Amino acid sequence: MKTTASLLYEIDYGSSKDDVLSKLPLLADKINNIVLKIKECETIEDAEYYIALLESIHSLIIRLKFKKGLEIWGSLWEFTRHLDRIDAEITQKIIFYEIKNGEFPLIDKNNLF
């Protein structure tokens, strides 16, 4: 199984649009797994590593859409919009508590684009 970092690298530096798009379902799985890991954390401090991963994924999706011109919509785009300003501590706290309370939506792999 690929690490999240290696998958992000492959997507960011993918050789073709089709290559990148083919990896987005794997990215959706990673996002859902990260969300589930955060849900298991007792405190936001325990979840810092996973929140940082979500921030990296958010940045990647923004680059894919706006710098590389990929059409990203559906649940993957909704996820990205939901994490707007994840770099801010208050947003991280909101996301943490949404995940803990079951209010954070998981990615629907059938509606990625």
C-alpha positions as CSV (number, residue, x, y, z in Angstrom):
1,M,0.0,0.0,0.0
2,K,1.3,3.4,-0.9
3,T,2.0,6.0,1.7
4,T,0.0,9.2,1.5
5,A,3.2,11.2,0.8
6,S,4.1,8.9,-2.1
7,L,0.6,9.0,-3.5
8,L,0.5,12.8,-3.3
9,Y,3.9,13.0,-5.1
10,E,2.7,10.7,-7.9
11,I,-0.5,12.8,-8.3
12,D,1.3,16.1,-8.2
13,Y,3.9,15.0,-10.7
14,G,1.8,12.6,-12.8
15,S,2.9,12.2,-16.4
16,S,-0.5,12.8,-17.9
17,K,-4.0,14.0,-17.0
18,D,-5.3,10.4,-17.3
19,D,-2.6,9.2,-15.0
20,V,-3.5,11.8,-12.4
21,L,-7.3,11.2,-12.7
22,S,-6.7,7.4,-12.3
23,K,-5.2,8.0,-8.9
24,L,-7.9,10.2,-7.5
25,P,-10.0,7.2,-6.2
26,L,-6.9,6.1,-4.2
27,L,-6.7,9.7,-2.9
28,A,-10.4,9.5,-1.9
29,D,-9.6,6.3,0.1
30,K,-6.7,8.0,1.8
31,I,-8.9,11.0,2.8
32,N,-11.6,8.7,4.2
33,N,-9.0,6.8,6.2
34,I,-7.4,10.0,7.5
35,V,-10.9,11.2,8.6
36,L,-11.4,7.9,10.4
37,K,-8.0,8.1,12.1
38,I,-8.9,11.6,13.3
39,K,-12.2,10.3,14.7
40,E,-10.2,7.9,16.8
41,C,-8.0,10.7,18.3
42,E,-8.8,11.8,21.8
43,T,-7.5,15.4,21.4
44,I,-6.8,17.8,18.6
45,E,-3.1,17.5,19.6
46,D,-3.3,13.8,18.9
47,A,-4.8,14.5,15.5
48,E,-2.2,17.1,14.4
49,Y,-0.4,14.7,12.0
50,Y,-3.6,13.7,10.3
51,I,-4.8,17.3,10.0
52,A,-1.5,18.2,8.4
53,L,-2.1,15.4,5.9
54,L,-5.5,16.8,5.1
55,E,-3.9,20.2,4.6
56,S,-1.4,18.7,2.2
57,I,-4.2,17.0,0.2
58,H,-6.2,20.2,0.1
59,S,-3.2,22.1,-1.3
60,L,-2.7,19.4,-3.9
61,I,-6.3,19.5,-5.1
62,I,-6.2,23.3,-5.4
63,R,-3.0,23.0,-7.5
64,L,-4.6,20.3,-9.7
65,K,-7.7,22.4,-10.4
66,F,-6.2,25.9,-10.7
67,K,-2.7,25.4,-11.9
68,K,-3.0,22.3,-13.9
69,G,-6.5,22.9,-15.1
70,L,-8.0,19.5,-14.1
71,E,-11.7,19.3,-13.8
72,I,-12.3,18.5,-10.2
73,W,-15.9,18.7,-9.0
74,G,-18.2,16.3,-7.1
75,S,-17.4,15.1,-3.6
76,L,-13.7,15.7,-4.0
77,W,-14.3,19.4,-4.7
78,E,-16.8,19.6,-1.9
79,F,-14.2,18.2,0.4
80,T,-11.7,20.8,-0.8
81,R,-14.1,23.7,-0.3
82,H,-15.0,22.4,3.2
83,L,-11.3,22.6,4.1
84,D,-10.9,26.2,2.9
85,R,-8.5,27.9,5.3
86,I,-7.4,24.6,6.9
87,D,-4.1,26.4,7.5
88,A,-5.9,28.5,10.2
89,E,-6.0,27.0,13.7
90,I,-9.6,27.8,14.2
91,T,-10.5,26.0,11.0
92,Q,-8.5,23.0,12.2
93,K,-10.4,22.9,15.5
94,I,-13.8,23.2,13.7
95,I,-12.8,20.3,11.4
96,F,-11.6,18.2,14.3
97,Y,-14.9,18.6,16.2
98,E,-17.0,18.0,13.0
99,I,-15.1,14.8,12.5
100,K,-15.5,13.7,16.1
101,N,-19.2,14.5,16.0
102,G,-19.8,12.6,12.7
103,E,-20.6,15.8,10.9
104,F,-17.7,15.7,8.4
105,P,-18.7,14.2,5.1
106,L,-16.7,11.2,3.8
107,I,-15.7,11.2,0.1
108,D,-18.1,9.5,-2.3
109,K,-15.8,7.7,-4.7
110,N,-18.7,7.4,-7.2
111,N,-18.9,11.2,-7.4
112,L,-15.3,12.4,-7.6
113,F,-15.5,14.5,-10.8
